[in-house]
Amino acid sequence: VHIKIQKPQAQNRRQQQTSPSPGDGTGSGFVISTDGFVVTNSHVVNGAAHIEASLPDGRIFQAQVVGDDPATDVAVVKIDGDNIATLAFGESDRLQVGQIAIAIGNPFGYQYSVTAGVVSALGRTLRSQSGRLIDDVIQTDAALNPGNSGGPLLDSAGRLIGINTAIYSPSGTSAGIGFAVTVDTVNRVVPQLIRLGKYVRPSLGLRMDEELNQRLSRALEVRGVV
């Protein structure tokens, strides 16, 4: 899926000073159900005022965000269509370093571009825009560029193994390191995004006075919550 977004007008005015095309953005996604649920990155659609989703067969839809989790950089949008092809899912625990990795997306707006490389490493961590660390991230040398975000990373059988999420490139080009959130994270987060609109994390239900806790920690010469 080729995703185009527009930001609210207030954000557009702020971006006019720094961006040649204020408010406009492009990204990628992939269909997971025949009734039109599309997975992408949170940072692609977060805060969008208008979302347009295009399919390779030429159909164009208006899309709505149904769930968003910035902490894992996963989001789900919904399009109203039928006879939509879906991706088969692979398994993260079967991945091996060195196996083929194929990225599909819309780099710089060039629709449905395919690049290939290998799984360079497994178990990396990546800091999301919310500040939380995303665990078990896939590192790949398949070329990724702005616009690939949210697109699928596939194995040689065409099964989903991750969501292309970020690149690290000191030169600002695709000659860098690509990172993808694993399909296991998709399997864990997406059902709750569809059902609840958010991902619910367990908590201990503890509250503490941080200033008091620091004084007690120093007095007792211990570290942690006293």
Buried (B, 14 or more C-beta within 10 A) or exposed (E): BBBBBBBEEEBBEEBEEEEEEBBBBBBBBBBBBEEBBBBBBBBBBBEBEEBBBBBEEEEEBEBBBBBBBBBBBBBBBBBEBEEBEBBEBBBBEEBEEEEBBBBBBBBEBEBBBEBBBBBBBBEBEBEBEBEBEBEBBBBBBBBBBBBBBBBBBBBEEEBBBBBBBBBEEEEEEBEBBBBBBBBBBBEEBBEBBBEEEEBEEEEEEEEEEEEEEEEBBEEEEEEEEB
